[in-house]
């Protein structure tokens, strides 16, 4: 079945460090890929997305590139801030479908 | 513009008791979703509505869970009777109907603890 696997957390970094959160997927066809972020006490927010192979999604300094050959969508940021502390979810949506399939989430903590 | 509103934010009940969650989607969003998020896991879809119609309820445990969206706006998700394994965060989301790839906007969720 369709699924998303994320690197396990928690991940703890110092401010200004480089961030990578790995995400790989299994799906039929050509899904759209997403990263959502959940700040403490808030709902999930869309961070970025990519709808086809080689697309790069970017927002707030975060980037992820849709790699079909490796079925991956790794999240990166060059210099993290304390305010980036949150739980990050990778997700996919199959073509023509509405349902999102989420990974298990990765908790990120940034220390000053 | 107001986001997706859910209430209550927290609920603690004893097993075998009933419980209900309420969701008001973003104005104009005809598609509404209920997800369940177990501790340490990502959300999983329970049911999706297009207006009043439940178009995908394949993951809803129908023996104890029910949902309604009578006027195609707000929605209620009910569990009766609750079991210990129902402890989770219940998320509501909404999106524009008929828009391919429409973004889903999530509410803050209701955290249910069954004791």
Interface residues (C-beta under 8 A of the other chain):
Chain A: X4 X32 X36 X41 X42 X43 X44 X45 X46 X51 X89 X91 X93 X96 X98 X99 X100 X102 X103 X104 X105
Chain B: X3 X4 X31 X33 X40 X41 X42 X43 X44 X45 X48 X56 X91 X93 X95 X100 X101 X102 X103 X104 X105 X106 X107 X108 X109
